[in-house]
Amino acid sequence: PSILMSRPAPSRRSRAAATPALQWLAHHPQGASLLQTARELLALQTDMAPALPRALGRCVRAARLENGTLALSVSSPAQAARLRQVTPAVVRQLHARGWPVNDIMIRIDASGGANRAQKTQRETRPLDSQALSLFAALQQNVSAGPLSEAIARLLAHHR
């Protein structure tokens, strides 16, 4: 039985662009069921997004809907705690969109955080010799104190 309430069928264009693997899945009895479940979970995830804070929405994944209980997956305990705070709003949002969700179960992803956002690396450029000499001159003209110490640390780090 389909958990999807009333969703339009995929457009002709999206079906034509499907990969061979998806085409095979759609025609294989067990694969078709798996593909339908994946589509339903993606639609469910899209429908619950307005009830979630934006940062949390990027981390939450719909994992399963069984007997009115929606299982959601997050990658950290902090995200799970924040999600617990907004579950009533998520249930209301899903009911408004026609989903048969009565309860939400939250699971922390045991995959080691594969869904976690990657921390961006800061781009740094080393100071050239002219910049170092200008900082050395500045240090000579600054009275002793926190600023002078900070300049000294900067010079020691870049030399």
C-alpha positions in Angstrom: 0.0 0.0 0.0 1.2 3.4 -1.0 1.8 6.0 1.8 1.7 8.7 -0.9 -1.6 10.5 -0.7 -2.2 12.5 -3.9 1.0 13.2 -5.8 1.3 13.9 -9.5 3.0 11.3 -11.6 6.5 12.2 -12.8 6.5 14.3 -15.9 7.3 12.7 -19.3 10.5 14.8 -19.4 11.8 13.5 -16.0 11.0 9.9 -17.0 12.9 10.3 -20.2 15.9 11.6 -18.3 15.9 8.7 -15.9 19.1 6.6 -15.9 19.1 3.0 -17.0 19.4 1.9 -13.4 16.3 3.8 -12.5 14.5 2.5 -15.5 15.4 -1.1 -14.5 14.2 -0.4 -11.0 10.9 0.9 -12.2 10.2 -2.3 -14.2 11.5 -4.8 -11.6 8.8 -5.9 -9.1 10.9 -5.4 -6.0 12.8 -2.5 -7.5 9.6 -0.7 -8.3 8.4 -0.9 -4.7 11.8 0.4 -3.5 11.7 3.2 -6.0 8.2 4.2 -5.0 9.1 4.2 -1.3 12.1 6.4 -2.0 10.0 8.9 -4.0 7.4 9.0 -1.2 10.1 9.6 1.4 11.5 12.4 -0.7 8.1 14.0 -1.1 7.4 13.6 2.6 10.8 15.3 3.4 9.9 18.1 1.0 6.5 18.6 2.6 7.9 18.8 6.2 10.7 21.3 5.3 8.6 24.4 5.9 8.1 23.4 9.6 11.9 23.0 10.2 14.5 25.7 10.8 16.6 26.0 7.6 19.9 24.7 9.1 18.1 21.7 10.7 16.2 21.0 7.5 19.4 20.3 5.7 20.3 17.6 8.2 17.1 15.8 8.7 16.3 12.8 6.5 13.0 10.9 6.3 13.9 7.3 6.9 10.6 5.3 7.1 6.8 5.8 7.6 5.1 2.8 9.1 1.7 2.7 10.9 1.6 6.5 11.3 5.1 6.7 12.8 7.6 8.7 10.9 11.3 7.8 11.5 13.6 10.7 11.0 17.4 10.5 10.9 19.9 13.1 12.0 23.6 13.0 12.4 24.2 14.4 15.9 22.6 14.4 19.3 22.4 18.2 19.2 20.3 18.0 16.0 18.1 15.3 17.6 17.5 17.6 20.6 16.6 20.5 18.3 14.3 18.3 16.2 12.4 17.1 19.3 11.5 20.7 20.0 9.8 21.2 16.6 8.2 17.8 16.2 4.7 19.1 17.0 5.0 21.7 14.2 6.3 19.0 11.8 3.3 16.7 12.6 0.9 19.6 12.0 2.6 20.5 8.7 2.5 16.9 7.5 -1.2 16.6 8.5 -2.0 19.8 6.6 -0.3 18.3 3.5 -2.3 15.0 3.8 0.3 12.7 5.3 -0.9 10.0 7.8 1.7 10.9 10.5 0.7 10.7 14.1 4.1 10.3 15.8 7.8 11.0 15.0 10.7 8.8 16.0 14.1 10.4 15.9 17.3 8.3 15.2 20.9 9.5 15.3 22.6 8.2 12.2 25.2 5.6 13.1 27.2 6.1 9.9 29.7 8.3 11.6 28.2 11.6 10.3 28.3 11.0 6.6 25.4 13.5 6.3 27.2 16.2 8.3 28.0 19.3 6.5 31.7 19.6 5.7 33.5 22.4 7.5 34.9 24.7 4.9 38.6 25.2 5.0 39.7 28.8 5.5 41.8 30.1 2.7 45.1 31.6 4.0 47.9 33.3 2.2 51.3 33.7 3.9 52.5 37.2 4.4 55.2 38.3 2.0 58.5 40.0 3.0 57.1 43.5 2.5 54.1 42.8 4.7 56.4 41.4 7.4 58.7 44.4 7.3 55.7 46.7 7.6 54.4 44.8 10.6 57.9 44.9 12.2 58.0 48.7 11.7 54.5 49.0 13.2 55.6 47.0 16.2 58.5 49.5 16.8 56.0 52.4 16.8 53.4 50.8 19.1 53.7 51.1 22.8 54.1 48.0 24.9 50.8 46.2 25.5 48.3 43.7 24.0 48.6 45.1 20.4 52.4 45.0 20.5 52.3 41.4 21.8 49.8 40.4 19.0 52.1 41.9 16.4 55.0 40.0 17.9 53.0 36.7 17.7 52.0 37.4 14.1 55.6 38.0 13.1 56.9 34.9 14.9 54.2 32.8 13.2 54.9 34.0 9.7 58.7 33.9 9.9 
